Amino acid sequence: MMTLCDDDQRNLEMLAAAFVNHDIAVIECQVIATGEVVPVICAVDRQPGGRMDLVPFAELFRGDQYDRFSPRRPDGDGFVSQAELRGELN
């Protein structure tokens, strides 16, 4: 399992709290570099006076996420290959 840095741990805790408190939203955002419009998971940070700030945490995957990512092997020795993920190896 991956060790999280302090900033990542705080973000994960904030995101978990947002889910528990129902302060979560999926909104369309535009990727600055490409102009692409993508769905993004955001925490809702409620402010005094009824204002709400949206804190982006993660972009939702489009298509097959296994075409984009390979998890680390359980023994920590590298990453699982695409062929292994698809069950193509014995």
C-alpha positions as a Markdown table, in Angstrom:
| # | Residue | x | y | z |
|---|---|---|---|---|
| 1 | Met | 0.0 | 0.0 | 0.0 |
| 2 | Met | 1.2 | 3.5 | -0.8 |
| 3 | Thr | 2.2 | 5.9 | 2.0 |
| 4 | Leu | 0.5 | 9.2 | 1.6 |
| 5 | Cys | 2.3 | 12.5 | 2.2 |
| 6 | Asp | 0.7 | 14.9 | 4.7 |
| 7 | Asp | -1.1 | 17.0 | 2.1 |
| 8 | Asp | -2.6 | 13.9 | 0.4 |
| 9 | Gln | -3.7 | 12.5 | 3.7 |
| 10 | Arg | -5.4 | 15.8 | 4.6 |
| 11 | Asn | -7.1 | 15.9 | 1.2 |
| 12 | Leu | -8.3 | 12.3 | 1.6 |
| 13 | Glu | -9.7 | 13.1 | 5.0 |
| 14 | Met | -11.4 | 16.2 | 3.8 |
| 15 | Leu | -13.0 | 14.3 | 0.9 |
| 16 | Ala | -14.2 | 11.5 | 3.2 |
| 17 | Ala | -15.8 | 14.0 | 5.5 |
| 18 | Ala | -17.5 | 15.7 | 2.5 |
| 19 | Phe | -19.0 | 12.4 | 1.5 |
| 20 | Val | -20.2 | 11.7 | 5.1 |
| 21 | Asn | -21.7 | 15.2 | 5.4 |
| 22 | His | -23.3 | 15.0 | 1.9 |
| 23 | Asp | -21.1 | 18.0 | 0.9 |
| 24 | Ile | -20.1 | 16.5 | -2.4 |
| 25 | Ala | -20.8 | 17.4 | -6.0 |
| 26 | Val | -19.9 | 16.4 | -9.5 |
| 27 | Ile | -19.6 | 19.4 | -11.8 |
| 28 | Glu | -18.3 | 20.0 | -15.3 |
| 29 | Cys | -15.0 | 21.7 | -15.4 |
| 30 | Gln | -12.8 | 22.7 | -18.3 |
| 31 | Val | -9.2 | 21.5 | -18.5 |
| 32 | Ile | -7.1 | 24.6 | -18.8 |
| 33 | Ala | -4.4 | 23.0 | -21.0 |
| 34 | Thr | -6.8 | 21.4 | -23.5 |
| 35 | Gly | -10.2 | 23.1 | -23.2 |
| 36 | Glu | -11.8 | 19.6 | -22.7 |
| 37 | Val | -14.9 | 19.6 | -20.5 |
| 38 | Val | -14.7 | 16.8 | -17.9 |
| 39 | Pro | -16.7 | 15.7 | -14.8 |
| 40 | Val | -14.9 | 16.5 | -11.5 |
| 41 | Ile | -15.7 | 15.4 | -8.0 |
| 42 | Cys | -15.7 | 18.5 | -5.7 |
| 43 | Ala | -16.2 | 19.0 | -2.0 |
| 44 | Val | -18.6 | 21.7 | -1.1 |
| 45 | Asp | -17.1 | 24.2 | 1.4 |
| 46 | Arg | -20.0 | 26.0 | 2.9 |
| 47 | Gln | -19.2 | 29.6 | 3.9 |
| 48 | Pro | -21.1 | 32.1 | 6.1 |
| 49 | Gly | -23.9 | 33.9 | 4.3 |
| 50 | Gly | -24.8 | 30.9 | 2.2 |
| 51 | Arg | -21.9 | 31.1 | -0.1 |
| 52 | Met | -20.4 | 27.8 | -1.3 |
| 53 | Asp | -16.9 | 27.2 | -2.6 |
| 54 | Leu | -16.2 | 24.1 | -4.7 |
| 55 | Val | -12.9 | 22.3 | -4.0 |
| 56 | Pro | -12.0 | 20.0 | -6.9 |
| 57 | Phe | -10.5 | 16.6 | -5.9 |
| 58 | Ala | -10.7 | 14.2 | -8.8 |
| 59 | Glu | -11.6 | 13.9 | -12.4 |
| 60 | Leu | -14.0 | 11.1 | -13.2 |
| 61 | Phe | -12.8 | 8.6 | -15.8 |
| 62 | Arg | -14.2 | 8.4 | -19.2 |
| 63 | Gly | -13.9 | 5.0 | -21.0 |
| 64 | Asp | -12.1 | 2.1 | -19.5 |
| 65 | Gln | -9.9 | 3.2 | -16.6 |
| 66 | Tyr | -7.9 | 0.0 | -17.0 |
| 67 | Asp | -6.6 | 1.4 | -20.3 |
| 68 | Arg | -5.1 | 4.3 | -18.4 |
| 69 | Phe | -3.8 | 2.8 | -15.1 |
| 70 | Ser | -2.0 | -0.2 | -13.8 |
| 71 | Pro | -1.9 | -0.9 | -10.1 |
| 72 | Arg | 1.3 | -1.7 | -8.2 |
| 73 | Arg | 1.9 | -5.4 | -7.7 |
| 74 | Pro | 1.0 | -6.6 | -4.1 |
| 75 | Asp | 4.6 | -7.6 | -3.5 |
| 76 | Gly | 5.7 | -4.0 | -4.4 |
| 77 | Asp | 7.8 | -5.3 | -7.4 |
| 78 | Gly | 6.6 | -3.1 | -10.2 |
| 79 | Phe | 3.2 | -2.7 | -11.8 |
| 80 | Val | 0.6 | -5.1 | -13.2 |
| 81 | Ser | 0.8 | -5.3 | -17.0 |
| 82 | Gln | -2.2 | -4.6 | -19.2 |
| 83 | Ala | -2.2 | -8.2 | -20.4 |
| 84 | Glu | -2.5 | -9.4 | -16.7 |
| 85 | Leu | -5.3 | -6.9 | -16.1 |
| 86 | Arg | -7.2 | -8.4 | -19.0 |
| 87 | Gly | -6.5 | -12.0 | -17.9 |
| 88 | Glu | -4.5 | -12.7 | -21.1 |
| 89 | Leu | -1.6 | -14.3 | -19.2 |
| 90 | Asn | -1.7 | -17.7 | -17.4 |
